[in-house]
Every structure is written in C-alpha cells, then in structure tokens.
Amino acid sequence: MKRIIYLLLVTIYITGCINNPKSRKKIRSASDVPQINYSIVNHHPHSTSSFTEGLLIHDNKLFESTGSPLELPQTKSVYGILNIQTGEIDVKNELDRNKYFGEGIVFLNNRIYQLTYKKQTCFVYDAKTYKILKQYNYSNKEGWGLTTDGKYIIMSDGTNILSFIEPSKFQVVKTIKVSANNYAIDYLNELEYIKGYIYANVWPTNTIVKIDPKNGYVVGKIDLTPLHEMAIVKNPNSNETNGIAFDSISDNIFVTGKMWPEIYQIKLQN
C-alpha cells in the first residue's frame, strides 16, 4: 500500500501540482523546468539498512548520515565514512534513536554539523577526532538537509525556505524562498552546493532541483526515476531518492536513496 501511495504522489508531481496541506502553496510542475540530462559513470554497493539523509565528500572520502524511523528497527541515526566497496558506514557517531532522528551533515571550519529531524538541535563535532564539541538549538520547526557555500551553512527544513547560517553561533543571517515562476518548491531535502548553485532533493520524488542562491529561482531539474526503478528491482523496500555528493576531482556526482542497494556516480550533460 505504501508503494502505491508513493507512486501516486510522484505521478501527481510530474503531471501537475501537489498542495502542501500545511501551507497550501502550489509546487510547480516538473515539466515546466529545464531538464538536466546525465549519464551513469559507475555504481557502488550501498547498505539497504541505511536510511540516507545526507551524502557528501570531504578530504576525498565519501560520508553518509542516516536517520532511524521507529517503524524500521534495523535503521540507525549515524554518520561516518562510507566504504564504496562494501556499502557499509564506518560509524563516527551515533545518536540515541529513542531521542533523536539524524538528518543532514556538513563540514565547515574543521567542524561537522549534524541536524536532527524534530528536536530543533544541531550537534557539532571536531572534524578530525569526531568528538562532540557542543550543540545548538534552532527555531526552524524541523531539520532536513545541510550544505555550505564555504562561508555559510545552508539548511533546509522541509519547506521552500533555505536558511543561510553563520556557523560560529549557528545564527540565521538570511533566507531565500525557492520558487519557479512564482510557485513555491516545497519539501526541499538533502542539499549540495555545486559550482555556485544549490542542488536539492525534493521529497518524496525522484527529482533534484538546481537553485540559484542569489534569488531562489529553480533553473533546472534532474530526474532520477530510472535509478530509483533499478533500486526497487534489487530491493523492493527502497524508499525515495535522497543524497547528493559532488566530487570536484572527477566532476561526477554521487546519488542514492533511502535503503537503496547502490550508489550511482553520474555526470551531468548540461
């Protein structure tokens, strides 16, 4: 039944608009945004127990953060280095799943920042030792994804708003509203900053949107439906697409989804 509902939501998103039951803002039809094509360069194993919430590359290592829905007892809220040969995470820290649901992570200024879903708490760790340093509280109702432009932390919270945060005190200095033709793009999830643009997974679809941080306008989209379909063939319990990591050396992007059996390296064509 969950799979049927999920496919119905995706169909509605592609062919028209979804109404957010909280804000009642319309989401622009995917067909209205320029398509960004890509080719699959490689693929690697990914643990089907990893409920992916964040993906990034730091010091030439691929890091993943995961969440832990209570209805999925095999999942954990952890982050660590992903072994692309096995798909398993070398865990650096784990949150108590009875208290916290881990979300996105980001590295900045020799620190690691980790969001939590509903506790309005960000944990901060030393980027070398992984020891916890402090924690911050934020006013956003929820925490979803994180990335950085090198100066600010950029945070999504499940709405169409992205918050730019000064890292030393974790204070919001500005926000942008993400839109396309004056229609809000809600449910922004995992984030990645690539060559001056913010790329964001849009929950619960297979779409990644490319956002201009100067004005919040969506200037392109990537459709990962074929990759999700391949994931479902190998693991019928594969959830939505989530996870974007840019490799500046190869110019490739690593993408995956929650409980997918594989991570894919893709190269954008335009």
BALUM-241271 format. One record per residue (C-alpha): x, z, y. Coordinates in steps of 0.05 Angstrom, whole numbers, plus 5000, padded with zeros to 4 digits. Layout:
XZY;...
***
This chain:
500050005000;505850175048;508849485036;502249135050;501449515115;508649365135;507948615123;501348615162;504848935222;510348425220;505347855217;501648125276;508048205316;510247485303;503647155316;501247565374;501848255405;501848965380;498449515420;502250165425;496950695410;500451165459;501850715519;497250125504;502649665531;503048975501;509148725464;511048015479;510047525422;516647365387;515246625394;515946675470;523346905467;529046405454;531546435383;538746605369;541046275304;546246565257;549946435193;551546935137;559147035132;559447565079;555648135046;557648825020;554349374979;550049895014;547150524983;539650494972;539551234987;541951115058;536151135108;540150775161;539351005233;545950785264;551650305250;558050185289;565450015284;570650495311;578150435300;576849855252;572450305209;565050205196;561050835210;553850955189;548851505208;542651645167;536052015170;532352425119;524752345114;522052945076;518052485031;524552165008;528452754977;534352304960;535952185033;540552595077;541952645152;549352495154;554452065188;561251825164;565651235145;562250705103;566250445044;564449705043;567049644972;562050154944;556750234998;557650984999;558951415060;564951865066;560952415099;563952755160;557953185179;551053335151;545053645185;540254115151;534653635132;529654205136;531254285210;533653615235;532752875224;539152505241;538851875284;543851425320;551151585336;556251335386;563651445401;565851545473;571751905505;574352175438;567652475420;561952305373;554852385397;549252445346;541752435363;536152785327;529252505320;524353025347;528653635364;531053365431;538053555411;544553155413;550453425373;557553285398;563653265353;571053155361;572452425342;578852605305;577253245269;569653155265;568853885284;562654045324;564154185397;557354305430;550254075433;545853825489;538353815499;534853215530;527953105559;526352465520;520752635471;524652305414;531652055400;532751385365;538850965379;545551025416;550850545442;555650525501;557950035554;564550415558;562350855617;555351105599;551851275535;545650845526;539851155489;533250905461;527351365447;522250915413;519250665478;521150065521;525750515564;533250545555;536751145587;543851105614;547151775606;553352075638;557052345576;560452975602;553953335615;549252865578;545152745640;540952125653;543451735713;538751135709;533750805664;531550085652;524849835625;525749295573;520848715580;519547975570;515147615621;512548285647;510548515577;513849165552;518149125489;516749795457;519650125394;526849995412;531050305357;538450235337;542749955393;549349575400;553049345463;555948655453;559448245507;555548525565;548748535531;544849075493;542248865424;536549285396;532649315331;525149315344;521549775296;518349625248;520148885250;526048465228;527448265300;533548435342;532648315416;538248145465;537348525530;540548415598;542449125621;542048935695;534548845693;532048995623;529848285610;529948025538;533847385537;533947235463;532047465394;534847455323;530147415264;532947775203;526847655159;530847245108;535747815099;530148325091;526847885039;533447854999;533948615004;526948714977;528548264917;534248724898;530849374919;523249364929;523850024967;527949705022;524949905090;525449575157;531549265188;535949775225;543349775240;547749335285;555349375288;559648885327;566648725301;570548485362;576348245319;572347755275;566747655326;561847805270;556048285269;554548755211;547048855200;542949235148;536549635140;533950285114;535450345039;537749625035;542349464976;547049055020;550149005089;550848295117;556148015163;553147485207;555947025261;551546835319;550946085332;548846115405;
***
